[in-house]
Amino acid sequence: MDWAFEIALKNRKLLKNFIDNHSLEELNKVPEGFSNNIIWNIAHTIVTQQLLVYKLSGLPSVLSDEMIETYRKGTKTEGDVSQEEIDEIAGFLFSTIKKMREDYNNNLFQKYTEYTVSTGSTLTNAEEAIHFNNFHEGIHLGYILALRKSL
C-alpha cells in the first residue's frame, strides 16, 4: 500500500502547484463550456477521498459537513471561493493523505459499506477505495489541465 500512498501524495503535490501558481481569479474562473473551476476540482478530490475511504468505513471525516455538501459528487461551482477558503483547501491536500496513511497503518479501516462508483466498479474495502481514489484524482487532474488551457 505504500506505493498507493506515494501516488496520492504525488498527485496532491501537482494539485498544490495549481493553487500556488494561479491567482484567486484564475482558480475561481469557470471557463465557457465548463461547469466547475480549478479550485472546485481540487476541493472535490479531497471530499471524495474522505467519503470513499472514511465515511464508507464508518469513520468520521476531518472535513466539515458544509465542505462535503459543497464539493461532493453532483455539485458544481456556485460562487467564488475566498483566499481563506483556498488556504483551508490547500491545508487539507496533504493532511488528509498523511492521516489516511497513519490510520491505514494502525488498522482503523476494519469495516466497509460496499459502494458502486460511476465507472461501474464496486468498492468492497478501504484498500480498493484508496486505489480507486487515485484513479479518480487523476481524472480531475485532467479536468484541471483542460481548465487551465481555457483560462
Buried (B, 14 or more C-beta within 10 A) or exposed (E): EEEBBEBBBEBBEBBBEBBEEBEBEBBBBBBEEBEBBBBBBBBBBBBBBBBBBBBBBEBEBBBEEEBBEBBBEEBEBEEBBEEEBBEBBBEBBBEBBEBBBEBBEEEBBEEBEEBEBEEEEEBEBBBBBBBBBBEBBEEBBEBBEEBBEEE
